[in-house]
């Protein structure tokens, strides 16, 4: 949702799209903010870590689907590293202290 919302604003400013693009852009950004509050995590930092990993992968997928820029092996490797790191932060066993 954040990527779609930001892309709508970018398209309006940089691609000379209609100002009507701002409407779905604002809706997407508001939905993004709402959905982020639904992440069940004891610490906000961990929720943002999860968001960060997903954001990177989604940005590459968006670039492929919306802009025709197919991710190369470095893109895929980098996104995989980020998703693994996100999973370690979010799901790692914690003995007592956070």
N, CA, C and O atoms as CSV, one atom per row, in Angstrom:
chain,resi,resn,atom,element,x,y,z
A,1,UNK,N,N,0.809,-1.194,0.000
A,1,UNK,CA,C,0.000,0.000,0.000
A,1,UNK,C,C,0.861,1.270,0.000
A,1,UNK,O,O,0.545,2.248,-0.679
A,2,UNK,N,N,1.950,1.237,0.771
A,2,UNK,CA,C,2.810,2.416,0.788
A,2,UNK,C,C,3.452,2.627,-0.580
A,2,UNK,O,O,3.536,3.753,-1.069
A,3,UNK,N,N,3.896,1.550,-1.180
A,3,UNK,CA,C,4.535,1.671,-2.489
A,3,UNK,C,C,3.536,2.205,-3.512
A,3,UNK,O,O,3.868,3.090,-4.300
A,4,UNK,N,N,2.322,1.674,-3.505
A,4,UNK,CA,C,1.299,2.139,-4.451
A,4,UNK,C,C,0.964,3.608,-4.209
A,4,UNK,O,O,0.835,4.381,-5.158
A,5,UNK,N,N,0.823,3.997,-2.938
A,5,UNK,CA,C,0.509,5.388,-2.624
A,5,UNK,C,C,1.613,6.334,-3.042
A,5,UNK,O,O,1.355,7.380,-3.638
A,6,UNK,N,N,2.830,5.970,-2.731
A,6,UNK,CA,C,3.969,6.819,-3.117
A,6,UNK,C,C,4.125,6.874,-4.635
A,6,UNK,O,O,4.456,7.922,-5.190
A,7,UNK,N,N,3.886,5.748,-5.302
A,7,UNK,CA,C,3.988,5.735,-6.759
A,7,UNK,C,C,2.956,6.670,-7.387
A,7,UNK,O,O,3.246,7.346,-8.374
A,8,UNK,N,N,1.747,6.708,-6.812
A,8,UNK,CA,C,0.708,7.591,-7.355
A,8,UNK,C,C,1.156,9.050,-7.295
A,8,UNK,O,O,0.979,9.796,-8.258
A,9,UNK,N,N,1.735,9.456,-6.165
A,9,UNK,CA,C,2.232,10.830,-6.051
A,9,UNK,C,C,3.401,11.069,-7.009
A,9,UNK,O,O,3.479,12.118,-7.648
A,10,UNK,N,N,4.293,10.108,-7.103
A,10,UNK,CA,C,5.446,10.225,-7.987
A,10,UNK,C,C,4.983,10.339,-9.442
A,10,UNK,O,O,5.494,11.158,-10.205
A,11,UNK,N,N,4.006,9.503,-9.813
A,11,UNK,CA,C,3.505,9.527,-11.194
A,11,UNK,C,C,2.877,10.882,-11.516
A,11,UNK,O,O,3.051,11.408,-12.615
A,12,UNK,N,N,2.148,11.442,-10.553
A,12,UNK,CA,C,1.536,12.757,-10.762
A,12,UNK,C,C,2.606,13.829,-10.970
A,12,UNK,O,O,2.489,14.662,-11.869
A,13,UNK,N,N,3.642,13.805,-10.140
A,13,UNK,CA,C,4.672,14.841,-10.214
A,13,UNK,C,C,5.694,14.619,-11.323
A,13,UNK,O,O,6.138,15.575,-11.958
A,14,UNK,N,N,6.064,13.386,-11.554
A,14,UNK,CA,C,7.183,13.115,-12.465
A,14,UNK,C,C,6.757,12.593,-13.833
A,14,UNK,O,O,7.503,12.728,-14.803
A,15,UNK,N,N,5.576,12.003,-13.924
A,15,UNK,CA,C,5.124,11.446,-15.196
A,15,UNK,C,C,3.971,12.243,-15.803
A,15,UNK,O,O,3.352,11.815,-16.777
A,16,UNK,N,N,3.692,13.408,-15.213
A,16,UNK,CA,C,2.610,14.273,-15.704
A,16,UNK,C,C,1.264,13.569,-15.763
A,16,UNK,O,O,0.486,13.782,-16.693
A,17,UNK,N,N,0.990,12.729,-14.768
A,17,UNK,CA,C,-0.314,12.075,-14.684
A,17,UNK,C,C,-1.324,13.056,-14.109
A,17,UNK,O,O,-0.954,14.081,-13.537
A,18,UNK,N,N,-2.577,12.740,-14.263
A,18,UNK,CA,C,-3.664,13.578,-13.768
A,18,UNK,C,C,-3.600,13.718,-12.246
A,18,UNK,O,O,-3.177,12.791,-11.555
A,19,UNK,N,N,-4.021,14.878,-11.723
A,19,UNK,CA,C,-4.112,15.022,-10.263
A,19,UNK,C,C,-5.073,14.011,-9.627
A,19,UNK,O,O,-5.039,13.796,-8.416
A,20,UNK,N,N,-5.918,13.400,-10.435
A,20,UNK,CA,C,-6.814,12.370,-9.904
A,20,UNK,C,C,-6.046,11.163,-9.368
A,20,UNK,O,O,-6.590,10.383,-8.586
A,21,UNK,N,N,-4.802,11.003,-9.778
A,21,UNK,CA,C,-3.955,9.934,-9.245
A,21,UNK,C,C,-3.726,10.121,-7.751
A,21,UNK,O,O,-3.416,9.159,-7.049
A,22,UNK,N,N,-3.874,11.347,-7.258
A,22,UNK,CA,C,-3.653,11.609,-5.841
A,22,UNK,C,C,-4.721,10.955,-4.963
A,22,UNK,O,O,-4.452,10.622,-3.809
A,23,UNK,N,N,-5.908,10.771,-5.489
A,23,UNK,CA,C,-6.984,10.175,-4.689
A,23,UNK,C,C,-6.654,8.735,-4.302
A,23,UNK,O,O,-6.636,8.429,-3.110
A,24,UNK,N,N,-6.390,7.833,-5.259
A,24,UNK,CA,C,-6.024,6.476,-4.823
A,24,UNK,C,C,-4.701,6.455,-4.056
A,24,UNK,O,O,-4.480,5.581,-3.217
A,25,UNK,N,N,-3.824,7.418,-4.346
A,25,UNK,CA,C,-2.572,7.504,-3.605
A,25,UNK,C,C,-2.820,7.769,-2.129
A,25,UNK,O,O,-2.214,7.126,-1.271
A,26,UNK,N,N,-3.708,8.714,-1.825
A,26,UNK,CA,C,-4.022,9.032,-0.432
A,26,UNK,C,C,-4.744,7.870,0.254
A,26,UNK,O,O,-4.492,7.574,1.422
A,27,UNK,N,N,-5.638,7.219,-0.482
A,27,UNK,CA,C,-6.342,6.063,0.086
A,27,UNK,C,C,-5.350,4.948,0.409
A,27,UNK,O,O,-5.422,4.334,1.474
A,28,UNK,N,N,-4.434,4.693,-0.505
A,28,UNK,CA,C,-3.444,3.640,-0.288
A,28,UNK,C,C,-2.556,3.952,0.910
A,28,UNK,O,O,-2.264,3.061,1.708
A,29,UNK,N,N,-2.122,5.208,1.048
A,29,UNK,CA,C,-1.269,5.569,2.178
A,29,UNK,C,C,-2.021,5.489,3.502
A,29,UNK,O,O,-1.450,5.072,4.509
A,30,UNK,N,N,-3.283,5.879,3.516
A,30,UNK,CA,C,-4.085,5.760,4.739
A,30,UNK,C,C,-4.298,4.293,5.094
A,30,UNK,O,O,-4.229,3.922,6.265
A,31,UNK,N,N,-4.554,3.464,4.098
A,31,UNK,CA,C,-4.724,2.030,4.347
A,31,UNK,C,C,-3.423,1.418,4.850
A,31,UNK,O,O,-3.443,0.559,5.731
A,32,UNK,N,N,-2.308,1.846,4.304
A,32,UNK,CA,C,-1.005,1.377,4.775
A,32,UNK,C,C,-0.827,1.686,6.260
A,32,UNK,O,O,-0.429,0.815,7.034
A,33,UNK,N,N,-1.121,2.919,6.657
A,33,UNK,CA,C,-0.953,3.313,8.060
A,33,UNK,C,C,-1.853,2.481,8.965
A,33,UNK,O,O,-1.434,2.062,10.043
A,34,UNK,N,N,-3.074,2.244,8.536
A,34,UNK,CA,C,-3.996,1.418,9.319
A,34,UNK,C,C,-3.494,-0.017,9.432
A,34,UNK,O,O,-3.473,-0.582,10.526
A,35,UNK,N,N,-3.095,-0.605,8.323
A,35,UNK,CA,C,-2.631,-1.995,8.336
A,35,UNK,C,C,-1.399,-2.180,9.209
A,35,UNK,O,O,-1.228,-3.229,9.830
A,36,UNK,N,N,-0.547,-1.174,9.259
A,36,UNK,CA,C,0.643,-1.276,10.088
A,36,UNK,C,C,0.280,-1.385,11.571
A,36,UNK,O,O,1.023,-1.983,12.349
A,37,UNK,N,N,-0.843,-0.818,11.957
A,37,UNK,CA,C,-1.265,-0.918,13.364
A,37,UNK,C,C,-1.753,-2.316,13.710
A,37,UNK,O,O,-1.887,-2.640,14.890
A,38,UNK,N,N,-2.019,-3.146,12.722
A,38,UNK,CA,C,-2.540,-4.488,12.973
A,38,UNK,C,C,-1.448,-5.523,13.215
A,38,UNK,O,O,-1.749,-6.658,13.586
A,39,UNK,N,N,-0.195,-5.156,13.013
A,39,UNK,CA,C,0.907,-6.091,13.217
A,39,UNK,C,C,0.982,-6.430,14.697
A,39,UNK,O,O,1.138,-5.543,15.536
A,40,UNK,N,N,0.870,-7.713,15.017
A,40,UNK,CA,C,0.912,-8.165,16.404
A,40,UNK,C,C,2.362,-8.417,16.799
A,40,UNK,O,O,2.945,-9.450,16.466
A,41,UNK,N,N,2.917,-7.475,17.498
A,41,UNK,CA,C,4.299,-7.583,17.936
A,41,UNK,C,C,4.419,-6.864,19.273
A,41,UNK,O,O,3.848,-5.790,19.460
A,42,UNK,N,N,5.166,-7.460,20.207
A,42,UNK,CA,C,5.288,-6.814,21.513
A,42,UNK,C,C,6.077,-5.494,21.472
A,42,UNK,O,O,5.938,-4.673,22.379
A,43,UNK,N,N,6.864,-5.288,20.480
A,43,UNK,CA,C,7.643,-4.061,20.353
A,43,UNK,C,C,7.465,-3.457,18.964
A,43,UNK,O,O,7.503,-4.159,17.954
A,44,UNK,N,N,7.272,-2.162,18.939
A,44,UNK,CA,C,7.083,-1.489,17.653
A,44,UNK,C,C,8.295,-1.667,16.746
A,44,UNK,O,O,8.139,-1.783,15.531
A,45,UNK,N,N,9.497,-1.690,17.313
A,45,UNK,CA,C,10.698,-1.874,16.505
A,45,UNK,C,C,10.680,-3.170,15.725
A,45,UNK,O,O,11.125,-3.222,14.579
A,46,UNK,N,N,10.167,-4.207,16.344
A,46,UNK,CA,C,10.074,-5.492,15.628
A,46,UNK,C,C,9.027,-5.434,14.520
A,46,UNK,O,O,9.202,-6.029,13.456
A,47,UNK,N,N,7.951,-4.722,14.777
A,47,UNK,CA,C,6.941,-4.555,13.732
A,47,UNK,C,C,7.536,-3.822,12.536
A,47,UNK,O,O,7.279,-4.189,11.389
A,48,UNK,N,N,8.328,-2.790,12.800
A,48,UNK,CA,C,8.960,-2.049,11.708
A,48,UNK,C,C,10.032,-2.879,11.005
A,48,UNK,O,O,10.267,-2.697,9.811
A,49,UNK,N,N,10.681,-3.783,11.730
A,49,UNK,CA,C,11.645,-4.681,11.084
A,49,UNK,C,C,10.923,-5.580,10.081
A,49,UNK,O,O,11.402,-5.806,8.970
A,50,UNK,N,N,9.773,-6.081,10.492
A,50,UNK,CA,C,8.983,-6.910,9.575
A,50,UNK,C,C,8.552,-6.088,8.365
A,50,UNK,O,O,8.644,-6.544,7.225
A,51,UNK,N,N,8.086,-4.883,8.627
A,51,UNK,CA,C,7.669,-3.995,7.552
A,51,UNK,C,C,8.822,-3.718,6.591
A,51,UNK,O,O,8.638,-3.721,5.374
A,52,UNK,N,N,10.004,-3.481,7.142
A,52,UNK,CA,C,11.157,-3.170,6.301
A,52,UNK,C,C,11.507,-4.295,5.343
A,52,UNK,O,O,11.765,-4.054,4.164
A,53,UNK,N,N,11.515,-5.527,5.849
A,53,UNK,CA,C,11.823,-6.667,4.989
A,53,UNK,C,C,10.795,-6.851,3.887
A,53,UNK,O,O,11.147,-7.091,2.732
A,54,UNK,N,N,9.521,-6.739,4.247
A,54,UNK,CA,C,8.450,-6.885,3.265
A,54,UNK,C,C,8.486,-5.729,2.255
A,54,UNK,O,O,8.246,-5.931,1.065
A,55,UNK,N,N,8.787,-4.523,2.737
A,55,UNK,CA,C,8.842,-3.351,1.858
A,55,UNK,C,C,9.875,-3.549,0.750
A,55,UNK,O,O,9.604,-3.256,-0.415
A,56,UNK,N,N,11.037,-4.037,1.106
A,56,UNK,CA,C,12.106,-4.217,0.118
A,56,UNK,C,C,11.683,-5.215,-0.954
A,56,UNK,O,O,11.850,-4.963,-2.147
A,57,UNK,N,N,11.135,-6.348,-0.522
A,57,UNK,CA,C,10.688,-7.352,-1.489
A,57,UNK,C,C,9.542,-6.814,-2.347
A,57,UNK,O,O,9.520,-7.017,-3.561
A,58,UNK,N,N,8.593,-6.127,-1.712
A,58,UNK,CA,C,7.448,-5.586,-2.449
A,58,UNK,C,C,7.891,-4.513,-3.448
A,58,UNK,O,O,7.327,-4.415,-4.538
A,59,UNK,N,N,8.890,-3.714,-3.085
A,59,UNK,CA,C,9.380,-2.685,-4.006
A,59,UNK,C,C,9.949,-3.311,-5.279
A,59,UNK,O,O,9.747,-2.796,-6.379
A,60,UNK,N,N,10.652,-4.410,-5.120
A,60,UNK,CA,C,11.194,-5.090,-6.301
A,60,UNK,C,C,10.076,-5.689,-7.151
A,60,UNK,O,O,10.121,-5.628,-8.379
A,61,UNK,N,N,9.077,-6.266,-6.493
A,61,UNK,CA,C,7.936,-6.829,-7.230
A,61,UNK,C,C,7.174,-5.711,-7.932
A,61,UNK,O,O,6.767,-5.865,-9.084
A,62,UNK,N,N,6.976,-4.580,-7.240
A,62,UNK,CA,C,6.290,-3.437,-7.850
A,62,UNK,C,C,7.050,-2.957,-9.088
A,62,UNK,O,O,6.446,-2.700,-10.130
A,63,UNK,N,N,8.358,-2.839,-8.975
A,63,UNK,CA,C,9.150,-2.409,-10.113
A,63,UNK,C,C,9.018,-3.334,-11.304
A,63,UNK,O,O,9.055,-2.895,-12.453
A,64,UNK,N,N,8.862,-4.623,-11.021
A,64,UNK,CA,C,8.715,-5.605,-12.091
A,64,UNK,C,C,7.327,-5.509,-12.718
A,64,UNK,O,O,7.201,-5.438,-13.941
A,65,UNK,N,N,6.282,-5.506,-11.883
A,65,UNK,CA,C,4.905,-5.531,-12.379
A,65,UNK,C,C,4.502,-4.182,-12.977
A,65,UNK,O,O,3.961,-4.134,-14.082
A,66,UNK,N,N,4.761,-3.091,-12.259
A,66,UNK,CA,C,4.261,-1.780,-12.678
A,66,UNK,C,C,5.178,-1.064,-13.652
A,66,UNK,O,O,4.720,-0.269,-14.472
A,67,UNK,N,N,6.482,-1.344,-13.563
A,67,UNK,CA,C,7.424,-0.590,-14.375
A,67,UNK,C,C,8.212,-1.447,-15.365
A,67,UNK,O,O,8.990,-0.921,-16.161
A,68,UNK,N,N,8.014,-2.756,-15.318
A,68,UNK,CA,C,8.686,-3.636,-16.263
A,68,UNK,C,C,10.163,-3.839,-16.004
A,68,UNK,O,O,10.880,-4.306,-16.889
A,69,UNK,N,N,10.646,-3.498,-14.803
A,69,UNK,CA,C,12.056,-3.657,-14.454
A,69,UNK,C,C,12.230,-4.974,-13.698
A,69,UNK,O,O,12.023,-5.044,-12.486
A,70,UNK,N,N,12.608,-6.002,-14.428
A,70,UNK,CA,C,12.751,-7.334,-13.824
A,70,UNK,C,C,13.938,-7.365,-12.855
A,70,UNK,O,O,15.038,-6.941,-13.208
A,71,UNK,N,N,13.711,-7.871,-11.620
A,71,UNK,CA,C,14.818,-7.965,-10.655
A,71,UNK,C,C,15.907,-8.912,-11.163
A,71,UNK,O,O,15.608,-9.956,-11.743
A,72,UNK,N,N,17.166,-8.541,-10.941
A,72,UNK,CA,C,18.252,-9.440,-11.314
A,72,UNK,C,C,18.638,-10.290,-10.104
A,72,UNK,O,O,18.014,-10.192,-9.047
A,73,UNK,N,N,19.650,-11.110,-10.259
A,73,UNK,CA,C,20.027,-12.034,-9.181
A,73,UNK,C,C,20.486,-11.295,-7.931
A,73,UNK,O,O,20.280,-11.782,-6.819
A,74,UNK,N,N,21.105,-10.130,-8.094
A,74,UNK,CA,C,21.530,-9.341,-6.930
A,74,UNK,C,C,20.326,-8.785,-6.187
A,74,UNK,O,O,20.312,-8.755,-4.957
A,75,UNK,N,N,19.324,-8.347,-6.925
A,75,UNK,CA,C,18.094,-7.860,-6.295
A,75,UNK,C,C,17.430,-8.965,-5.478
A,75,UNK,O,O,17.053,-8.761,-4.324
A,76,UNK,N,N,17.295,-10.132,-6.092
A,76,UNK,CA,C,16.642,-11.257,-5.421
A,76,UNK,C,C,17.444,-11.697,-4.202
A,76,UNK,O,O,16.871,-11.967,-3.146
A,77,UNK,N,N,18.760,-11.771,-4.340
A,77,UNK,CA,C,19.613,-12.159,-3.209
A,77,UNK,C,C,19.497,-11.148,-2.070
A,77,UNK,O,O,19.359,-11.538,-0.911
A,78,UNK,N,N,19.550,-9.878,-2.383
A,78,UNK,CA,C,19.427,-8.842,-1.362
A,78,UNK,C,C,18.088,-8.887,-0.651
A,78,UNK,O,O,18.024,-8.757,0.572
A,79,UNK,N,N,17.017,-9.070,-1.415
A,79,UNK,CA,C,15.684,-9.159,-0.804
A,79,UNK,C,C,15.583,-10.396,0.084
A,79,UNK,O,O,14.985,-10.339,1.159
A,80,UNK,N,N,16.159,-11.503,-0.352
A,80,UNK,CA,C,16.125,-12.722,0.465
A,80,UNK,C,C,16.877,-12.517,1.779
A,80,UNK,O,O,16.416,-12.952,2.834
A,81,UNK,N,N,18.027,-11.859,1.717
A,81,UNK,CA,C,18.792,-11.573,2.937
A,81,UNK,C,C,17.948,-10.709,3.881
A,81,UNK,O,O,17.910,-10.961,5.085
A,82,UNK,N,N,17.280,-9.704,3.340
A,82,UNK,CA,C,16.441,-8.831,4.169
A,82,UNK,C,C,15.288,-9.598,4.800
A,82,UNK,O,O,14.966,-9.381,5.968
A,83,UNK,N,N,14.662,-10.493,4.040
A,83,UNK,CA,C,13.541,-11.269,4.580
A,83,UNK,C,C,14.004,-12.242,5.655
A,83,UNK,O,O,13.303,-12.450,6.645
A,84,UNK,N,N,15.173,-12.837,5.472
A,84,UNK,CA,C,15.711,-13.729,6.509
A,84,UNK,C,C,16.034,-12.916,7.757
A,84,UNK,O,O,15.706,-13.338,8.866
A,85,UNK,N,N,16.667,-11.768,7.598
A,85,UNK,CA,C,16.970,-10.911,8.736
A,85,UNK,C,C,15.712,-10.470,9.465
A,85,UNK,O,O,15.676,-10.451,10.696
A,86,UNK,N,N,14.688,-10.118,8.710
A,86,UNK,CA,C,13.409,-9.734,9.294
A,86,UNK,C,C,12.817,-10.877,10.097
A,86,UNK,O,O,12.296,-10.663,11.191
A,87,UNK,N,N,12.892,-12.088,9.564
A,87,UNK,CA,C,12.342,-13.259,10.268
A,87,UNK,C,C,13.111,-13.536,11.560
A,87,UNK,O,O,12.508,-13.890,12.573
A,88,UNK,N,N,14.423,-13.379,11.534
A,88,UNK,CA,C,15.226,-13.584,12.746
A,88,UNK,C,C,14.811,-12.580,13.822
A,88,UNK,O,O,14.633,-12.948,14.983
A,89,UNK,N,N,14.659,-11.323,13.437
A,89,UNK,CA,C,14.268,-10.293,14.398
A,89,UNK,C,C,12.861,-10.546,14.933
A,89,UNK,O,O,12.623,-10.435,16.136
A,90,UNK,N,N,11.949,-10.879,14.062
A,90,UNK,CA,C,10.547,-11.002,14.455
A,90,UNK,C,C,10.241,-12.308,15.187
A,90,UNK,O,O,9.451,-12.316,16.130
A,91,UNK,N,N,10.859,-13.410,14.762
A,91,UNK,CA,C,10.484,-14.712,15.293
A,91,UNK,C,C,11.554,-15.372,16.157
A,91,UNK,O,O,11.338,-16.469,16.672
A,92,UNK,N,N,12.702,-14.719,16.322
A,92,UNK,CA,C,13.789,-15.304,17.090
A,92,UNK,C,C,13.377,-15.598,18.530
A,92,UNK,O,O,12.643,-14.829,19.151
A,93,UNK,N,N,13.859,-16.714,19.042
A,93,UNK,CA,C,13.558,-17.098,20.428
A,93,UNK,C,C,14.277,-16.145,21.381
A,93,UNK,O,O,15.464,-15.857,21.229
A,94,UNK,N,N,13.542,-15.682,22.335
A,94,UNK,CA,C,14.112,-14.779,23.329
A,94,UNK,C,C,13.948,-15.402,24.696
A,94,UNK,O,O,12.846,-15.775,25.099
A,95,UNK,N,N,15.074,-15.512,25.414
A,95,UNK,CA,C,15.069,-16.194,26.706
A,95,UNK,C,C,14.453,-15.401,27.834
A,95,UNK,O,O,13.977,-16.013,28.791
A,96,UNK,N,N,14.431,-14.139,27.791
A,96,UNK,CA,C,13.896,-13.352,28.895
A,96,UNK,C,C,14.021,-11.876,28.623
A,96,UNK,O,O,13.019,-11.162,28.568
A,97,UNK,N,N,15.226,-11.419,28.454
A,97,UNK,CA,C,15.446,-10.001,28.158
A,97,UNK,C,C,15.244,-9.771,26.667
A,97,UNK,O,O,15.624,-10.596,25.835
A,98,UNK,N,N,14.647,-8.650,26.355
A,98,UNK,CA,C,14.368,-8.345,24.929
A,98,UNK,C,C,15.583,-7.864,24.215
A,98,UNK,O,O,15.520,-7.567,23.022
